[in-house]
Structures are given as structure tokens and as C-alpha cells.
Amino acid sequence: MLLWINGPFGGGKTQTAYELRRRLPGGVVCDPEHVGFGLHRALPAELRGDFQDLRAWRQGVYEVLDLALRRHEGPVLVPMTLVDAGYFAEIVGRLREAHGAERVRHFTLLAERETVLKRLTERGLGRGLKRESFAVRKLDGCLAALSRAEFADHIRTDGLTVPEVADRIAALAGLRIEPNTDGRLRHRLRRARIGLSHIRFD
């Protein structure tokens, strides 16, 4: 089964994906951003726009996830913001056509604007929202687009911990998830480690 975890930038997608990987036997995270970063590195700096607009990114992501679904036995976890309905159909829609809607599940993590801004501030590494200016600029558009019916299932994450969000996704997908045994300190350390491992320096 593939679980696409959508949501605004700073909405908790990556943290949730890695929490699911930790607690779903055989789970693997396939991050479409890496395809985009590779394409950016292959281009001159002045040509690096939104990599989602590149047909090569959309086709590449489809092929990678199609292969993972065909050959990997455990859950395939995909944390990625995707708000363009046409691009969504091009990737998620095609995967559903190829593998069935019961095997390709999509979840959107939504929260109040203030909640997302707080999360972005926390991951700003002391620079607050200044470091997350791209995410802030995109926030209102993401929240409006992702609230539409085609981006269901919607999960409101205000007041929920990352393990609780993972529990809800697993339940909706009909997957048996291992219990969360982390204490508060271990949970915070795990989140910090995942956050640091996804910082880009280029």
C-alpha cells in the first residue's frame, strides 16, 4: 500500500511519514523532493523554478512510486505537498489507475494557519519565520487548495501529536500499527533528529 501524506509546508508530513515508518513493519519513506533536488542540481541556477512544473519530475515520481509499489512488500510512505489538481491526477491518479484506489491512499494534514506558523517558527533554527519565508508565502494558498474534496482524506492536526496523527492515518488505511512507546523526551529527540536530517544547504 502507498500512503501519500499531503499538507502545507510545515504541516508535519515528513515527521508523520517517519513515525509511520518506525511503527509499520516493512515501511519505507520515498520522498519525491529528492527527485526534484536532483533535477535542480542538473540545471543552471537561473532555471531552477518550482520543480513540480517539470514534466520530468512528475513522470519520474510516478515511475519511482510505481516501482516501489510493485516490488516493495511493505507500506510506501510519501510525504509531499501537492496542491495542483492536474499534477495530482498525473501522479496519484495514475497510480490509482495502475494499482487500485484501495492500494493508493491519500491523506491531507490540515491545521489552523496559526498552528502551522507556530510549527514553522519552531523549525526555523533560531531564525523564526525568516528562514521559512517560502513556506509562509505558500501557506494560505496551500490551505485553501488542500481543503477541497479531491484532496481528501482530511485530517485536522491541531492539538494532535505526531504519533496520534500516525495512528489516525493507519486506522483509516486499515493498517495495523505498532504501539507508540516513546516518552516525551525521546519523542522530542526523535523529531529533532528527523528535522536536522532534512535541512538543505544548497
One Martini backbone bead per residue (centre of mass of N, CA, C, O) as a GRO file, in nm:
protein
  202
    1MET     BB    1   0.097   0.035   0.020
    2LEU     BB    2   0.014   0.376  -0.041
    3LEU     BB    3   0.106   0.685   0.142
    4TRP     BB    4  -0.007   1.002   0.094
    5ILE     BB    5   0.135   1.298   0.246
    6ASN     BB    6  -0.025   1.588   0.283
    7GLY     BB    7   0.039   1.947   0.289
    8PRO     BB    8   0.167   2.196   0.422
    9PHE     BB    9   0.424   2.369   0.492
   10GLY     BB   10   0.468   2.252   0.820
   11GLY     BB   11   0.239   2.007   0.871
   12GLY     BB   12   0.397   1.705   0.925
   13LYS     BB   13   0.474   1.494   0.705
   14THR     BB   14   0.759   1.381   0.769
   15GLN     BB   15   0.715   1.301   1.062
   16THR     BB   16   0.482   1.104   0.998
   17ALA     BB   17   0.631   0.915   0.806
   18TYR     BB   18   0.851   0.826   1.019
   19GLU     BB   19   0.650   0.717   1.223
   20LEU     BB   20   0.533   0.500   1.039
   21ARG     BB   21   0.795   0.353   0.979
   22ARG     BB   22   0.853   0.274   1.278
   23ARG     BB   23   0.538   0.123   1.311
   24LEU     BB   24   0.566  -0.017   1.021
   25PRO     BB   25   0.627  -0.297   0.891
   26GLY     BB   26   0.828  -0.229   0.607
   27GLY     BB   27   0.857   0.061   0.596
   28VAL     BB   28   0.890   0.333   0.345
   29VAL     BB   29   1.055   0.624   0.237
   30CYS     BB   30   0.936   0.831  -0.046
   31ASP     BB   31   1.091   1.127  -0.162
   32PRO     BB   32   1.018   1.356  -0.415
   33GLU     BB   33   1.229   1.578  -0.359
   34HIS     BB   34   1.483   1.428  -0.465
   35VAL     BB   35   1.408   1.453  -0.758
   36GLY     BB   36   1.406   1.765  -0.762
   37PHE     BB   37   1.698   1.816  -0.666
   38GLY     BB   38   1.834   1.673  -0.903
   39LEU     BB   39   1.721   1.859  -1.123
   40HIS     BB   40   1.839   2.121  -1.014
   41ARG     BB   41   2.144   2.031  -1.032
   42ALA     BB   42   2.114   2.004  -1.359
   43LEU     BB   43   2.070   2.311  -1.341
   44PRO     BB   44   2.076   2.620  -1.377
   45ALA     BB   45   2.001   2.851  -1.146
   46GLU     BB   46   1.807   3.030  -1.338
   47LEU     BB   47   1.615   2.750  -1.390
   48ARG     BB   48   1.512   2.722  -1.083
   49GLY     BB   49   1.218   2.637  -1.010
   50ASP     BB   50   0.945   2.459  -0.989
   51PHE     BB   51   0.977   2.119  -1.009
   52GLN     BB   52   0.671   2.045  -1.059
   53ASP     BB   53   0.674   2.176  -1.359
   54LEU     BB   54   0.825   1.927  -1.433
   55ARG     BB   55   0.772   1.651  -1.616
   56ALA     BB   56   1.009   1.483  -1.506
   57TRP     BB   57   0.908   1.477  -1.216
   58ARG     BB   58   0.630   1.345  -1.252
   59GLN     BB   59   0.732   1.092  -1.399
   60GLY     BB   60   0.946   1.004  -1.194
   61VAL     BB   61   0.760   0.965  -0.953
   62TYR     BB   62   0.578   0.758  -1.075
   63GLU     BB   63   0.796   0.542  -1.135
   64VAL     BB   64   0.904   0.505  -0.849
   65LEU     BB   65   0.629   0.431  -0.712
   66ASP     BB   66   0.554   0.199  -0.894
   67LEU     BB   67   0.798   0.025  -0.820
   68ALA     BB   68   0.753   0.015  -0.515
   69LEU     BB   69   0.472  -0.122  -0.531
   70ARG     BB   70   0.569  -0.379  -0.692
   71ARG     BB   71   0.844  -0.459  -0.498
   72HIS     BB   72   0.738  -0.367  -0.223
   73GLU     BB   73   0.588  -0.508   0.066
   74GLY     BB   74   0.556  -0.252   0.209
   75PRO     BB   75   0.494   0.049   0.303
   76VAL     BB   76   0.450   0.355   0.118
   77LEU     BB   77   0.593   0.672   0.204
   78VAL     BB   78   0.459   1.009   0.106
   79PRO     BB   79   0.604   1.322   0.152
   80MET     BB   80   0.390   1.576  -0.010
   81THR     BB   81   0.334   1.869  -0.163
   82LEU     BB   82   0.008   1.881  -0.347
   83VAL     BB   83  -0.208   2.129  -0.524
   84ASP     BB   84  -0.228   2.040  -0.811
   85ALA     BB   85  -0.473   1.878  -0.975
   86GLY     BB   86  -0.317   1.784  -1.229
   87TYR     BB   87  -0.073   1.659  -1.083
   88PHE     BB   88  -0.232   1.467  -0.911
   89ALA     BB   89  -0.348   1.302  -1.148
   90GLU     BB   90  -0.066   1.230  -1.278
   91ILE     BB   91   0.009   1.061  -1.018
   92VAL     BB   92  -0.215   0.950  -0.828
   93GLY     BB   93  -0.416   0.870  -1.044
   94ARG     BB   94  -0.230   0.669  -1.195
   95LEU     BB   95  -0.176   0.485  -0.955
   96ARG     BB   96  -0.473   0.404  -0.918
   97GLU     BB   97  -0.509   0.278  -1.197
   98ALA     BB   98  -0.273   0.060  -1.158
   99HIS     BB   99  -0.352  -0.035  -0.827
  100GLY     BB  100  -0.572   0.104  -0.682
  101ALA     BB  101  -0.739   0.277  -0.433
  102GLU     BB  102  -0.671   0.069  -0.195
  103ARG     BB  103  -0.339   0.115  -0.247
  104VAL     BB  104  -0.395   0.438  -0.289
  105ARG     BB  105  -0.341   0.669  -0.046
  106HIS     BB  106  -0.482   0.988   0.077
  107PHE     BB  107  -0.347   1.258   0.288
  108THR     BB  108  -0.448   1.556   0.468
  109LEU     BB  109  -0.283   1.797   0.653
  110LEU     BB  110  -0.457   2.006   0.880
  111ALA     BB  111  -0.453   2.357   0.992
  112GLU     BB  112  -0.424   2.624   1.140
  113ARG     BB  113  -0.241   2.890   1.065
  114GLU     BB  114  -0.114   2.927   1.349
  115THR     BB  115  -0.007   2.641   1.378
  116VAL     BB  116   0.187   2.642   1.136
  117LEU     BB  117   0.354   2.889   1.220
  118LYS     BB  118   0.460   2.762   1.479
  119ARG     BB  119   0.609   2.527   1.342
  120LEU     BB  120   0.794   2.702   1.167
  121THR     BB  121   0.932   2.843   1.401
  122GLU     BB  122   1.052   2.583   1.537
  123ARG     BB  123   1.219   2.511   1.252
  124GLY     BB  124   1.407   2.792   1.228
  125LEU     BB  125   1.676   2.791   1.395
  126GLY     BB  126   1.634   3.096   1.535
  127ARG     BB  127   1.489   3.251   1.266
  128GLY     BB  128   1.221   3.166   1.226
  129LEU     BB  129   1.031   3.279   0.956
  130LYS     BB  130   1.265   3.367   0.774
  131ARG     BB  131   1.356   3.075   0.688
  132GLU     BB  132   1.023   3.026   0.602
  133SER     BB  133   0.921   3.212   0.362
  134PHE     BB  134   0.811   3.015   0.151
  135ALA     BB  135   0.598   2.876   0.332
  136VAL     BB  136   0.442   3.135   0.402
  137ARG     BB  137   0.362   3.221   0.112
  138LYS     BB  138   0.204   2.931   0.062
  139LEU     BB  139  -0.008   2.877   0.286
  140ASP     BB  140  -0.288   2.986   0.194
  141GLY     BB  141  -0.301   2.827  -0.072
  142CYS     BB  142  -0.277   2.547   0.049
  143LEU     BB  143  -0.524   2.549   0.238
  144ALA     BB  144  -0.734   2.602   0.018
  145ALA     BB  145  -0.674   2.367  -0.178
  146LEU     BB  146  -0.666   2.121   0.040
  147SER     BB  147  -0.982   2.152   0.121
  148ARG     BB  148  -1.063   1.998  -0.103
  149ALA     BB  149  -1.211   1.702  -0.193
  150GLU     BB  150  -0.972   1.578  -0.372
  151PHE     BB  151  -0.782   1.588  -0.085
  152ALA     BB  152  -0.874   1.349   0.031
  153ASP     BB  153  -0.809   1.281   0.336
  154HIS     BB  154  -0.885   1.464   0.625
  155ILE     BB  155  -0.657   1.596   0.886
  156ARG     BB  156  -0.675   1.729   1.194
  157THR     BB  157  -0.382   1.856   1.391
  158ASP     BB  158  -0.488   2.007   1.610
  159GLY     BB  159  -0.364   1.881   1.914
  160LEU     BB  160  -0.175   1.677   1.776
  161THR     BB  161   0.036   1.433   1.760
  162VAL     BB  162   0.228   1.251   1.563
  163PRO     BB  163   0.134   0.970   1.666
  164GLU     BB  164  -0.171   1.037   1.632
  165VAL     BB  165  -0.166   1.078   1.328
  166ALA     BB  166  -0.061   0.797   1.260
  167ASP     BB  167  -0.300   0.644   1.380
  168ARG     BB  168  -0.516   0.759   1.185
  169ILE     BB  169  -0.400   0.666   0.920
  170ALA     BB  170  -0.390   0.365   0.980
  171ALA     BB  171  -0.692   0.332   1.034
  172LEU     BB  172  -0.795   0.435   0.754
  173ALA     BB  173  -0.607   0.210   0.600
  174GLY     BB  174  -0.602  -0.068   0.767
  175LEU     BB  175  -0.350  -0.061   0.961
  176ARG     BB  176  -0.115  -0.214   1.160
  177ILE     BB  177   0.008  -0.057   1.447
  178GLU     BB  178   0.242   0.011   1.652
  179PRO     BB  179   0.303   0.107   1.948
  180ASN     BB  180   0.367   0.387   2.140
  181THR     BB  181   0.679   0.411   2.351
  182ASP     BB  182   0.733   0.700   2.372
  183GLY     BB  183   0.849   0.952   2.529
  184ARG     BB  184   0.882   1.284   2.538
  185LEU     BB  185   1.190   1.301   2.496
  186ARG     BB  186   1.223   1.099   2.264
  187HIS     BB  187   1.033   1.243   2.074
  188ARG     BB  188   1.192   1.509   2.053
  189LEU     BB  189   1.458   1.383   1.951
  190ARG     BB  190   1.342   1.255   1.697
  191ARG     BB  191   1.239   1.513   1.564
  192ALA     BB  192   1.512   1.659   1.556
  193ARG     BB  193   1.661   1.454   1.379
  194ILE     BB  194   1.476   1.471   1.134
  195GLY     BB  195   1.500   1.773   1.087
  196LEU     BB  196   1.811   1.784   1.045
  197SER     BB  197   1.815   1.569   0.801
  198HIS     BB  198   1.630   1.801   0.620
  199ILE     BB  199   1.851   1.995   0.570
  200ARG     BB  200   1.941   2.244   0.343
  201PHE     BB  201   2.260   2.377   0.171
  202ASP     BB  202   2.165   2.446  -0.158
   0.00000   0.00000   0.00000
